[in-house]
Amino acid sequence: ERDEAVEESDNEYRVDINTAAKAELTKLPGIGEVIAGRIIAYRKEVGPFRTVNDLRKVKGISSKKFEQIKNLVAVKE
């Protein structure tokens, strides 16, 4: 039921992982200052995320954590 609500709002409430500031990233469940910093560092070092799945390449984002946030984030074009 909850997933349907997320799909209805689609990208409206999703955090764009390519543009989000640390403050925005830390609002995601399980993402603190350190991991938010790693997400930003990844963007600077590797370039923009191509898909949401690329978040798995960031140190500290486990499969469990990825499952918690994957429907809350987006890679907008």
C-alpha positions as CSV (number, residue, x, y, z in Angstrom):
1,E,0.0,0.0,0.0
2,R,2.8,2.4,0.9
3,D,4.6,1.7,-2.3
4,E,1.6,2.8,-4.3
5,A,1.7,6.2,-2.6
6,V,5.3,6.6,-3.5
7,E,4.6,5.7,-7.1
8,E,1.8,8.2,-7.2
9,S,4.0,11.0,-6.1
10,D,6.8,9.6,-8.3
11,N,9.8,12.0,-8.4
12,E,8.0,14.7,-6.5
13,Y,9.3,13.8,-3.1
14,R,12.4,11.9,-4.2
15,V,15.8,13.1,-3.4
16,D,18.0,13.6,-6.5
17,I,21.3,11.9,-5.4
18,N,23.2,13.9,-8.1
19,T,22.2,17.4,-6.7
20,A,21.2,16.9,-3.1
21,A,23.2,18.7,-0.4
22,K,24.4,16.9,2.7
23,A,21.4,18.3,4.7
24,E,18.9,16.8,2.2
25,L,20.8,13.4,2.1
26,T,20.8,13.1,5.9
27,K,17.0,13.2,6.0
28,L,17.0,9.7,4.3
29,P,16.6,6.8,6.7
30,G,20.0,5.4,7.8
31,I,22.0,8.1,6.1
32,G,24.1,10.2,8.5
33,E,26.7,12.9,7.9
34,V,29.5,10.4,7.1
35,I,27.6,8.5,4.4
36,A,26.1,11.7,3.0
37,G,29.6,13.0,2.7
38,R,30.7,9.8,0.9
39,I,27.8,10.2,-1.6
40,I,28.9,13.7,-2.4
41,A,32.6,12.6,-2.6
42,Y,31.6,9.9,-5.0
43,R,29.9,12.4,-7.3
44,K,33.0,14.6,-7.3
45,E,35.4,11.7,-7.9
46,V,33.5,9.4,-10.2
47,G,31.0,11.8,-11.7
48,P,27.2,11.8,-11.5
49,F,25.3,8.7,-10.5
50,R,23.8,7.1,-13.7
51,T,21.2,5.0,-11.8
52,V,20.0,4.7,-8.3
53,N,21.7,1.3,-8.1
54,D,25.1,3.1,-8.3
55,L,24.5,4.1,-4.7
56,R,25.6,0.5,-3.8
57,K,29.1,1.5,-4.9
58,V,29.3,4.1,-2.0
59,K,31.1,2.7,1.0
60,G,28.7,2.2,3.9
61,I,25.6,1.6,1.9
62,S,24.7,-2.0,2.6
63,S,22.1,-4.0,0.7
64,K,19.7,-3.4,3.7
65,K,20.3,0.3,3.7
66,F,19.9,0.5,-0.1
67,E,16.5,-1.3,0.2
68,Q,15.4,1.3,2.8
69,I,16.2,4.3,0.6
70,K,15.9,3.1,-3.1
71,N,12.3,4.3,-3.4
72,L,13.1,7.7,-1.8
73,V,15.8,8.7,-4.2
74,A,16.1,9.4,-7.9
75,V,18.6,10.2,-10.6
76,K,16.9,13.0,-12.6
77,E,18.1,13.8,-16.2
